[in-house]
């Protein structure tokens, strides 16, 4: 039975509402696929994305399939739509020379009719193909093609924006990771130290119950805890012996230097990084610095980072000290539980020491 114009309009309105509520294209694509299938009266829809590295099209969405389908970008109806940059309508798949029967054989499905629309980027590049299979009543029409093209334009724009956002986020992460190692070059530590601190912090954050996005932010920002050492003189940072009272007073300025260096009210990552830099030398008992914060006055992220930083510093060899054994370092954490460190977080660290030591072995200096 053909879908009525009224029903199509109703589904389009539902699609519009879904799009307005959620701008995340990855979360939206399954919903778009389902509503598009309903609008067109099709049995299945697939959204193929082009893999330039392997010259393939792969399914971001594929009804009836749990596994990703990968096909050469020059084969099948999807391949024709991709290469020609034109809409393809097929009325009898098995009598069409363009049709690739291999996918049907692999999926145990019988394709009869096909509508395939290229996903066009703003620059004219074809990003992939939106394909509908087996019209429930008859064959796909030019009206169906116009509807699918309209929806495909949104998918293309959303996907292209998502790619741009991912590229920007990747560049941002790399910049943050570079910044987190800058202090170490000056302090004669290694980049492995900051990476380990990030991973140890992520382990604690995960088992404390932070959501995955927050854990990833913590993994990225915890390594920036000592960014303020950039502003401390080399004669103090690299002094082999004990610091004088005056030198130690100067050293204690690095948390605020780090905070001022990192803080940006418009960037959630840098807000977190600045908080960690400022507070990672505060103590649970209020006897830390620079502000003598106590207990939960100290940000959770800084309390987590403090444990990760101290454990890794103790178990790492430096020109001015030997590396402590893991047992010696854990004994100190137990001793300082409820004094220097948040007792709940110390317990989490101790409970997950196997995961910590796995990172320790993977990221050795």
C-alpha positions, 0 to 999 in steps of 0.5 A: 500500500502506497504511503499517503502524502499526509503520512509523509508530511507527518513523518517529515515533521517528526524528522524535523523535530528529531533534528532540532532536538539533537545536533549530534549527527552520529546520534541522529543518523539511525533515526534519520535512516528509520524515518527515511525508510518510513517516508519512502515506504522502503524495506531498508535504508543504508547510509554509506560513507566514503573511505578515501584511504581504502577507496571503499564505501562503508555503512554508517547505517544499514537496516537489517545488518549488525556488521558494517558492509564495505564495498569498493567505491566503484561497484554496485548501484551505490558505487555508480551514485558515488562516481557519477555524482547522480541519483540512481533509480533501479526498477529490477536489480538483478536485470541491471548491469550496475547491480552488485549481487555479492552483498545480497549473497553475503547478507542473504537478502534479495534486492529488487528496487533501489534508490541511491542519492549521493551525499554532497559536501559543500565543496562538491566532494561526494561524502557517501551515498544514501540508499533505499531498498525495495519499495513496498509498493511498486518502484521508486519514483522521481518524487521519492528521489526528490525527498531522499535528496532533500534528506541527504542534503541535511545528512551531508551538511551534518556529517561534514560539520561533524568531520570538521568538529572532529578535526578541530578537536583532534588539533585541540587535543594535540595542542593540549598534549604539547602544552602539557609536556612543555613544563617537563622539558624545562623540569627535565622530566619525561613526557611519559610522566604526564601521559601516565598521570593522565591515564592514572587519573582517567582510571580513578575518574572512571571508577569514581563514576564520571561519565566517559566524556568527563573521563576523557577530558580528565585524561587530557587535562591532568597532564597539564598540572605542572604547566606553571613551572614554565614560569619558574627559574631554571636555577630553582627547578633544576637545583639538585639539592634542597631548596631554601625557604625563599626558593620553595616560596617561589616554587609554590607560585607555579600553581597560580602561574599555571592557572593564569596561563591556562584559564579560559572562561569559554573553553571547558577543557582549559577551565578544567586544566586551570583548576587542576593546575591551581589546586593539585598541591592542595591537601585534604586536611587543608595544609596544602597550597596555594590557598589552603583549601580543605576536603571537597573545597578542592576540585574533584579533578585536582584531588584525583590528579594529586594522587596520580602525580604523587604516585608517579613522581615517587615511582620514577627515577630523577637525577636528584632521587631514586625511584621508590618501589610500588609498595613504598609508594602505596604505603605512603598513599595509605599513610596520607589517606585522609591527610594529604589525599581524599580517602575515597579516591585513595581507596579507588586507586588501591582497588584498581592498582592492577590497571595502574600498573598495566599503564605503568608497564606500557608507558615506561620511561 
